[in-house]
Amino acid sequence: MLIVTVKENESIDKALKRFKKKFERTGVLRELRRRSAFTKPSIARRSEVTRAIYRRQMQEKEIN
């Protein structure tokens, strides 16, 4: 359960922004989307490998 206390003289917009940031960090929405459709384990592994390759290429690009 997320609790965001509105501070004195704080606008609702700022409090809402803090709530959204907290909600994003929990990963609830990401987990819900992930669970909405079944992915075969082989496809999950394949996507994991392609993500790892992409990350490695980005790190190599950053170093050079």
N, C-alpha and C positions, 0 to 999 in steps of 0.2 A: 504494500500500500504506500503510495507516494503522498508525502505531506509537504506542502509548500506554505510557509507562514508568510503572510503579507506584512512587510515591515511598515512602520509608521511613515507617512508621506511618500509611500512607494506607489507608483502607478500600477494599475492592473495589468497593463501591457508587459511591464518588466517581470511581474510575478508569473504571468503566463509564459513568458519566454524561459524563465527558470524552470517552470514545470515541464515544458516541452523538452528542454535539455536533459533534465533528470529522466524523463520518460524514454528518451532516445538511448541514454546510457544503459538502461535496464535491458534493452534488447527484446522487449516483449513483441513488438511489431515484427521485427526480423524473424523471430522464432515462429510467429504465427504464419508468416508467409512461407517459411521453410516447410512447415508441417502441412500446408494446404494441399500440396501435391506430392505424391510419392516419387522419389527418384531411386532408380536402381543403384545398388552399391558400386557397380562398375562405372556408371556415369558419374557418380559422386567422386570416385577416385580420380577419374579422368579430369574432371573440372578442378580438383585439388592440385593435380600435377600442372595443369596449364596455368593456374594462379601462381604456383611456386615459380614456374619458368618466367612468367611476367615480372614477378617481384625481383627475381635475380637479375633480369635484364635491366630493370629500372635502377637497381643498386649499382650495377656495373656502369651504367650511363652516368650516374651521379658521381662516381669515383673519378671517371675520366674527364 
